Amino acid sequence: MTARVARVVIGMGGCRFGVVRRAWDISFPAEPKELAGLRRVIRLHLVLWGLAGTMRDAQLCATELVTNVMRHVGVGTPTRLAVSMSGSRLRLEVSDPETRALPTLGPVAEGRECGRGLMLVEGVAERWGVVLRGDSKVTWCELATGLRSSVDHVEGPQVAKAEALLGLVGLASRTEGAPQGPLSVAQAEEAAIDVIADLLHWLRAHGCDPDGALDRAQMSFEEERREKLWPGHQPSGLP
């Protein structure tokens, strides 16, 4: 094993490729019927971002911030949700055109709903606040993700093994004199596809069924993914 390969194997900590999470936003009227769709959009984006573990808190905060707009500004108010990374945190921003009354967190009288939404946000977010931007007000919060940076990924034994393997594949595939910087995510994706194809060839050469192995691998992946998204969830038809 060369010294360069040895360094890759030893230095397994952290993401070697960088996960690009592009900010996105969606505009909608602040109405109760919009909330379920808003939660679905958040779930889809955070699963694609590899942040399924932050999904429920993000859905809760977005729901409460939009509900706050409905309660204090008015149902049907033009509203915008923007989601981005702020360093290692997930940042949610809910904007509306009311710049006079600013949300505040204070004691909630027994039997009153006013202020409870912000108390929930305060309970799950690392920090939150309000910013005035010209003709709009932005109420924002930031959630912990467990990442080390905005381009990091959630750790796990499967991810760590794949990260090390793709690092080795990337080293082996480079010609002499080629740039020695880290692989991009797109390059690593192509390397991963090549590795999967090579493993299917290996299975065939050893008398195994590559289609059956691929199906079992997919089933295992989906089961682990469901368990992360919905811990303790039982598939339909099971007790």
ABEGO torsion letter per residue (X at the ends): XBAAAAAAAABABEBAAEBBBBBBBBBBBBBAAAAAAAAAAAAAAAAAAGAAAAAAAAAAAAAAAAAAAAAAAEBGBBBBBBBBBBEABBBBBBBBABAABBBBBBBBBBGBABGAAAAAAAAABABBBBBBBEABBBBBBBBBAGBABAABBBBEAAAAAAAAAAAAAAAAABBBGBBABBBBAAAAAAAAAAAAAAAAAAAAAAGBBAAAAAAAAAAAAAAAAAAAABBGBBBBGBX
